[in-house]
Amino acid sequence: MSIVHSDGLGQFQQDNATPHALRVATKWLQEHTSDFRHFHWPPKSQDMNIIEYTWDALLHAVEKRSPPLHTPMDLLTALQDSCCEFPPGYLQTLVESMPRRFASLLRARGGPIRY
C-alpha cells in the first residue's frame, strides 16, 4: 500500500467475501491497521467491486456461445475469447465509475464525500 499510495491516501477495500474474512486474513489486517485505511462496506456489495461486473459480463458472453461448452478447455477458450471481445475502454469505464460509487455509499452512510 505504501508503494502504490505513497501519499497515504490509499484505502483497502474489504468486501467480506469468505476468503477475505478467514481468520488468517483478519489477523493480518489487524496487525497492519497502521499501514493503511480500511474501508468497510456491506458484505458482498457487488456495486463496489468492478470484478463482479467483469465476471457478470463474461458469464453472459459465455452463456450466449454456441455450440454449448463441454469441456474445461472449451470454457477456458470461451472465457479468453469473451474477454478479448470486451469493447475498448470497458474496464476503464468501470474504474472511472468507482469514485461516484464510493461517494454514493459514503453519502448513504453519512460519511464525507471526496473524489
N, C-alpha and C positions, 0 to 999 in steps of 0.2 A: 504494500500500500504506500509506503514512504517513497518508493521509486516512481510509481505511477502518479501519485498525488503529492509531490514534494511540497506543495503549498499547504498541506494539512487539511485540505477541504474534502478529501475522499471519504466516501461512506460505504460501508459493507452492507449489501442488501441481503437480508435473511428472509427467505420465504417460508421457512419452517417445513420444507419438504422433508420426508422421512430421513434421507441420508444426511441432511444438514442438521437435523435435530438429534442425531446419535450422540451418545454420551461423550465419545472422543471429540467430536466436533464442538459440542457445547463447552467441554472443558478447555479446548484450545481457544475458543472465543473469549472465555472468561479470563484466561491467562494473558491475552493480548488486548484487553479492552483499552489500554492506554495508547495503543498504536494507531487506532482509527476510531471513527464514529460508527456506531452500529445502528442501522436504520431498520426498525421493526415494522412489519405490516402484517395484516391478517394472513393466516396460513393459506397457502396455495392461491395467492392473488394473481391470477393469470394476467390481469391488466397491467401489472407492473413488471412483467417478465417477457422480453422480446423472444426468448427461446420458445415460449408457449405458442406465440403467433407463428413462428417459423415451423414448429412441429405440426401445427394445425394446417398450415399451407401445404406442407409435404404430404400429410395424411390425405388431404383432398385430392392432390395431384396423383398420388399413387392409386387411390380408390377409382379414379377415372380411367386408369390404364386398361387397355385391352390387348391381348387376352389376359385373363386373371393370372396372378403370380402363383407359382407352385413350389419354388424352392427358396431357401435363404439367399442364394446368389441372385435369383430374379428380383427379390426385394431390394438387395443392395444396389443392383444396377438401376432399378426404378427410382430409388431414393437419390442416387447420384445424378441421374438424368434430370429428375424433377428439380433438384437443387440448382443445376446449371440452367434450367429454364425459367428461374425467377426473373421477373422484369428487372432491367438495370435500375439500380437505386432502391430496390425493395428493402434490403436490410438497412440502408442508410436512412430511409424514411422512418423505419421503426425506431432507430436510435434517436433521431431528431425529435420524435414524438415523446420521448421519455420525460423531459423537463415539464411538459404540460401535464403528463400523467402524475408526476410527483407533486406538482403544485395542487392538482385536484385532490389528491389523497391528503396532503397536508391541510388544505382548507377544510376538508371533511372532518379531520381530527383536531381542528382548532390550532394548528401549528403555523409557523411562519411560511411565507410564500417568497421563495427566491429562485431565480433561474440560474 
